[in-house]
Amino acid sequence: MNLENNSLENHPEWIPTEEQRAAGITETDLMRENPPPEEEPQTLEECRPVDEYGSKIPIDEWTVNDLGCFPDSMKDWLIKKLLGHHNGEESPGVRLLREMEPSQIAQNPRVANAKMGEIAEKMGITPMRT
């Protein structure tokens, strides 16, 4: 976390007005009510999905939920990464990302999984049964 961005100078909403001070409201109270936004990861390694043991999940094993692990700001980069992994061919994951933001996938995994199924079906891909 970059503590320089969390100073009072950078967050005027944390400085109580005279009326607020008179009512007993402190900087800490305002910080609690208006927390700084979380910093988004900047690289694949910072947001890459991991398994229950903390090992990185290979890109060819990513699920719909794994695509929801990434920030929306990395969507174009993620599409490029998936295209590169599949030798430039669009995979169902790429098509899903063209229709939904990663945050939408994370918020609505059922919708995203259903949409992924429709995309795969249109592409002629059938799920493997085990």
MODELLER restraints for C-alpha pairs under 7 A, 6 or more apart:
rsr = mdl.restraints
at = mdl.atoms
rsr.add(forms.Gaussian(group=physical.xy_distance, feature=features.Distance(at['CA:6:A'], at['CA:36:A']), mean=6.98, stdev=0.5))
rsr.add(forms.Gaussian(group=physical.xy_distance, feature=features.Distance(at['CA:8:A'], at['CA:14:A']), mean=6.38, stdev=0.5))
rsr.add(forms.Gaussian(group=physical.xy_distance, feature=features.Distance(at['CA:8:A'], at['CA:15:A']), mean=6.88, stdev=0.5))
rsr.add(forms.Gaussian(group=physical.xy_distance, feature=features.Distance(at['CA:14:A'], at['CA:27:A']), mean=5.39, stdev=0.5))
rsr.add(forms.Gaussian(group=physical.xy_distance, feature=features.Distance(at['CA:14:A'], at['CA:30:A']), mean=4.98, stdev=0.5))
rsr.add(forms.Gaussian(group=physical.xy_distance, feature=features.Distance(at['CA:14:A'], at['CA:31:A']), mean=5.52, stdev=0.5))
rsr.add(forms.Gaussian(group=physical.xy_distance, feature=features.Distance(at['CA:15:A'], at['CA:27:A']), mean=5.68, stdev=0.5))
rsr.add(forms.Gaussian(group=physical.xy_distance, feature=features.Distance(at['CA:16:A'], at['CA:25:A']), mean=6.78, stdev=0.5))
rsr.add(forms.Gaussian(group=physical.xy_distance, feature=features.Distance(at['CA:16:A'], at['CA:26:A']), mean=6.36, stdev=0.5))
rsr.add(forms.Gaussian(group=physical.xy_distance, feature=features.Distance(at['CA:16:A'], at['CA:27:A']), mean=6.24, stdev=0.5))
rsr.add(forms.Gaussian(group=physical.xy_distance, feature=features.Distance(at['CA:40:A'], at['CA:71:A']), mean=6.68, stdev=0.5))
rsr.add(forms.Gaussian(group=physical.xy_distance, feature=features.Distance(at['CA:41:A'], at['CA:47:A']), mean=6.17, stdev=0.5))
rsr.add(forms.Gaussian(group=physical.xy_distance, feature=features.Distance(at['CA:47:A'], at['CA:69:A']), mean=6.42, stdev=0.5))
rsr.add(forms.Gaussian(group=physical.xy_distance, feature=features.Distance(at['CA:47:A'], at['CA:70:A']), mean=5.96, stdev=0.5))
rsr.add(forms.Gaussian(group=physical.xy_distance, feature=features.Distance(at['CA:48:A'], at['CA:56:A']), mean=6.78, stdev=0.5))
rsr.add(forms.Gaussian(group=physical.xy_distance, feature=features.Distance(at['CA:49:A'], at['CA:56:A']), mean=6.07, stdev=0.5))
rsr.add(forms.Gaussian(group=physical.xy_distance, feature=features.Distance(at['CA:49:A'], at['CA:57:A']), mean=5.86, stdev=0.5))
rsr.add(forms.Gaussian(group=physical.xy_distance, feature=features.Distance(at['CA:49:A'], at['CA:66:A']), mean=5.84, stdev=0.5))
rsr.add(forms.Gaussian(group=physical.xy_distance, feature=features.Distance(at['CA:49:A'], at['CA:69:A']), mean=6.66, stdev=0.5))
rsr.add(forms.Gaussian(group=physical.xy_distance, feature=features.Distance(at['CA:50:A'], at['CA:56:A']), mean=4.34, stdev=0.5))
rsr.add(forms.Gaussian(group=physical.xy_distance, feature=features.Distance(at['CA:50:A'], at['CA:57:A']), mean=5.19, stdev=0.5))
rsr.add(forms.Gaussian(group=physical.xy_distance, feature=features.Distance(at['CA:51:A'], at['CA:57:A']), mean=6.22, stdev=0.5))
rsr.add(forms.Gaussian(group=physical.xy_distance, feature=features.Distance(at['CA:64:A'], at['CA:112:A']), mean=6.87, stdev=0.5))
rsr.add(forms.Gaussian(group=physical.xy_distance, feature=features.Distance(at['CA:64:A'], at['CA:113:A']), mean=6.24, stdev=0.5))
rsr.add(forms.Gaussian(group=physical.xy_distance, feature=features.Distance(at['CA:65:A'], at['CA:105:A']), mean=6.94, stdev=0.5))
rsr.add(forms.Gaussian(group=physical.xy_distance, feature=features.Distance(at['CA:65:A'], at['CA:106:A']), mean=6.48, stdev=0.5))
rsr.add(forms.Gaussian(group=physical.xy_distance, feature=features.Distance(at['CA:65:A'], at['CA:109:A']), mean=6.48, stdev=0.5))
rsr.add(forms.Gaussian(group=physical.xy_distance, feature=features.Distance(at['CA:67:A'], at['CA:102:A']), mean=6.06, stdev=0.5))
rsr.add(forms.Gaussian(group=physical.xy_distance, feature=features.Distance(at['CA:68:A'], at['CA:102:A']), mean=4.43, stdev=0.5))
rsr.add(forms.Gaussian(group=physical.xy_distance, feature=features.Distance(at['CA:68:A'], at['CA:103:A']), mean=5.91, stdev=0.5))
rsr.add(forms.Gaussian(group=physical.xy_distance, feature=features.Distance(at['CA:68:A'], at['CA:105:A']), mean=5.00, stdev=0.5))
rsr.add(forms.Gaussian(group=physical.xy_distance, feature=features.Distance(at['CA:68:A'], at['CA:106:A']), mean=4.37, stdev=0.5))
rsr.add(forms.Gaussian(group=physical.xy_distance, feature=features.Distance(at['CA:69:A'], at['CA:102:A']), mean=6.94, stdev=0.5))
rsr.add(forms.Gaussian(group=physical.xy_distance, feature=features.Distance(at['CA:69:A'], at['CA:106:A']), mean=6.95, stdev=0.5))
rsr.add(forms.Gaussian(group=physical.xy_distance, feature=features.Distance(at['CA:70:A'], at['CA:102:A']), mean=5.94, stdev=0.5))
rsr.add(forms.Gaussian(group=physical.xy_distance, feature=features.Distance(at['CA:71:A'], at['CA:102:A']), mean=6.25, stdev=0.5))
rsr.add(forms.Gaussian(group=physical.xy_distance, feature=features.Distance(at['CA:71:A'], at['CA:103:A']), mean=6.68, stdev=0.5))
rsr.add(forms.Gaussian(group=physical.xy_distance, feature=features.Distance(at['CA:72:A'], at['CA:101:A']), mean=5.86, stdev=0.5))
rsr.add(forms.Gaussian(group=physical.xy_distance, feature=features.Distance(at['CA:72:A'], at['CA:102:A']), mean=5.47, stdev=0.5))
rsr.add(forms.Gaussian(group=physical.xy_distance, feature=features.Distance(at['CA:72:A'], at['CA:103:A']), mean=6.21, stdev=0.5))
rsr.add(forms.Gaussian(group=physical.xy_distance, feature=features.Distance(at['CA:75:A'], at['CA:102:A']), mean=6.96, stdev=0.5))
rsr.add(forms.Gaussian(group=physical.xy_distance, feature=features.Distance(at['CA:79:A'], at['CA:94:A']), mean=5.60, stdev=0.5))
rsr.add(forms.Gaussian(group=physical.xy_distance, feature=features.Distance(at['CA:82:A'], at['CA:94:A']), mean=6.64, stdev=0.5))
rsr.add(forms.Gaussian(group=physical.xy_distance, feature=features.Distance(at['CA:83:A'], at['CA:89:A']), mean=5.87, stdev=0.5))
rsr.add(forms.Gaussian(group=physical.xy_distance, feature=features.Distance(at['CA:83:A'], at['CA:90:A']), mean=6.06, stdev=0.5))
rsr.add(forms.Gaussian(group=physical.xy_distance, feature=features.Distance(at['CA:92:A'], at['CA:116:A']), mean=6.48, stdev=0.5))
rsr.add(forms.Gaussian(group=physical.xy_distance, feature=features.Distance(at['CA:92:A'], at['CA:119:A']), mean=5.98, stdev=0.5))
rsr.add(forms.Gaussian(group=physical.xy_distance, feature=features.Distance(at['CA:92:A'], at['CA:120:A']), mean=5.70, stdev=0.5))
rsr.add(forms.Gaussian(group=physical.xy_distance, feature=features.Distance(at['CA:96:A'], at['CA:116:A']), mean=6.16, stdev=0.5))
rsr.add(forms.Gaussian(group=physical.xy_distance, feature=features.Distance(at['CA:105:A'], at['CA:112:A']), mean=5.44, stdev=0.5))
rsr.add(forms.Gaussian(group=physical.xy_distance, feature=features.Distance(at['CA:120:A'], at['CA:126:A']), mean=6.90, stdev=0.5))
